[in-house]
Amino acid sequence: MGEDYRIDGEYMLPYDLRASEAHAEMLHAIKVLTAEELATLKKALHEIQFLWQTGEFKVTRSMEDGHTAIEQFITEKYGDVGKKIHTGRSRNDQSLTMVRLYALHQTREVKDLAEKLAIAIDAKVERHQDVPMPGYTHMQRAMPTTVGMWLGAFGAGYKDAAHMVSSVIFVLDQNPLGSAAGFGINGLQLQRETTTKLLGFARTQENPMYCGLSRGMFENAALQAMSLCMVLSSRFATDMMMFTQQETGFFALSDRYVTGSSIMPQKKNYDLFEIMRANGKVFGTLQMQIQETIIGLGSGYHRDSQNTKKAFVEACDVCTKTLRLLLEVIPNLQVKDEKLRASMTEELYVTDEVYKRVAEGTPFREAYATVKSEFFKRKESKQVAS
């Protein structure tokens, strides 16, 4: 059904194999598997891992998903032991566990990338801290600022983004394996703490119904935490499109990062930032797709939740690729000091003049009106003179 087979085959299989090996170790601990059967299963799982890495293990549409592909391979090649690996679990907790492991890997990577990006920005800020720069509001020139303040604002944002992702990592870091279809397993004393330890989870997700309830909900929370990175990146992209155009020319990148035109030979397009801005919206729609899918579902399993996997994988890809690109762009960003200094024109300092008068004792509204009148009179006289 759907694209589960493709998503599992491209992204999830290593996590499913890892969880299956831990489950097999636990089944041996409770004497469901003999030592010989465990050794056979581990050999088979490692073989699948190798074949997958070399592109020889495929999850086909007819198999439906990676879980079936793994069990089918083991049973066909190693016999009845393959029929035992699913003991004590459901495809529900099997899927939950592999996606949970994938989510932890992705969120940890996003946290690491955001932290590295903040460091890269700080390094660039240190070199250009005091270079003057026009500040903008409503896309109009407003007040004087500096490259350090402008770029440092994004650095501070990525630091906070890393903290937000850290918070969701704490929530994600719990093991759902052993919850089966959402009600646990009666008649078989699963050692859930064993798989928790083997898989490196911080703790066990104790309530089996909550394990099922968290499907989609945890992925949604992960994307909500990542969203600050994407919002910051899209807003930085908008600034860069404005500040690299010919009319400003405040910043530049080498030709490696720009594209040309098929008809206009003089063009250099910073379309990487256009894609980055668009990807902020793409990420948001994927996150909302998951949220809208799970809203209104009951506490038990519903097939609807299967549709959250593809959106989650695609959103994680968008986020990590965006941050990796920025990690390359920021150190290579060229700051055009002369252009920036030449752009510091009179109107940027009008508000400073208001507060200079306020400091001398003039009421704010009176100072505001006087300075405004004087500024526009000067501007009008210059236009007439020209």
Secondary structure, 3 states (H helix, E strand, C coil): CCCHHHHHHHHHHHHHHHHHHHHHHHHHHCCCCCHHHHHHHHHHHHHHHHHHHCCCCCCCHHHCCHHHHHHHHHHHHHHHHHHCCCCCCCHHHHHHHHHHHHHHHHHHHHHHHHHHHHHHHHHHHHHHCCCEEEEEECCEEEEEEEHHHHHHHHHHHHHHHHHHHHHHHHHHCEECCCCCCCCCCCCCCCCHHHHHHHHCCCEECCCHHHHHHCCCHHHHHHHHHHHHHHHHHHHHHHHHHHHCCCCCCCEECCHHHCECCCCCCCCCECHHHHHHHHHHHHHHHHHHHHHHHHCCCCCCCCHHHHHHHHHHHHHHHHHHHHHHHHHHHHHHCEECHHHHHHCCCHHHHHHHHHHHHHHCCCCHHHHHHHHHHHHHHHHHHHHHHC
